[in-house]
């Protein structure tokens, strides 16, 4: 099966969205943000994936285009 760049792109977007929604839900239930391991276990993904996606999001927020 060939590497599908578009599919990987949309999977990445979905993962970011899932992480965002999980954080919102967690905040409402606990009144403090979840740790990376909490997010990883809650979404059944690796801590590495959570960390990569959060770093991508942070860099997007810091870009001059976003300001």
C-alpha positions in Angstrom: 0.0 0.0 0.0 1.5 3.3 -1.0 2.0 6.1 1.5 -1.0 8.4 1.4 0.1 11.9 2.4 -3.5 13.3 2.3 -4.8 10.5 4.6 -1.9 11.1 7.1 -2.6 14.9 7.0 -6.3 14.4 7.9 -5.5 11.8 10.5 -3.1 14.4 12.1 -5.9 17.0 12.1 -8.3 14.5 13.6 -5.8 13.7 16.3 -5.3 17.4 17.2 -9.0 17.8 17.4 -9.4 14.7 19.6 -6.7 16.0 21.9 -8.3 19.5 22.1 -11.7 18.0 22.9 -10.2 15.7 25.5 -8.5 18.6 27.2 -11.7 20.7 27.3 -13.7 17.7 28.8 -10.9 17.0 31.3 -10.8 20.7 32.4 -14.6 20.7 33.0 -14.4 17.5 35.1 -11.2 18.3 37.1 -10.7 22.1 37.1 -7.0 21.6 36.0 -5.4 20.5 32.8 -4.5 16.9 32.1 -0.9 15.7 31.9 0.5 14.3 28.7 0.2 10.7 30.1 -3.5 11.5 31.1 -4.3 12.5 27.5 -2.4 9.6 26.0 -4.2 7.1 28.2 -7.6 8.8 27.7 -7.3 8.7 23.9 -5.4 5.4 23.7 -2.5 7.0 21.8 1.2 7.3 22.7 2.6 10.0 24.8 5.0 10.8 22.0 2.0 11.5 19.7 0.4 13.8 22.2 3.7 15.7 22.7 4.2 16.1 18.9 0.7 17.3 18.3 0.9 19.8 21.2 4.3 21.1 19.9 2.8 21.6 16.5 -0.1 23.5 17.9 2.1 25.7 20.0 4.3 26.6 17.1 1.3 27.4 15.0 0.1 29.8 17.8 3.5 31.5 17.9 3.8 32.0 14.2 3.5 35.7 13.0 0.6 34.7 10.7 -1.5 33.8 13.7 -1.0 37.1 15.5 
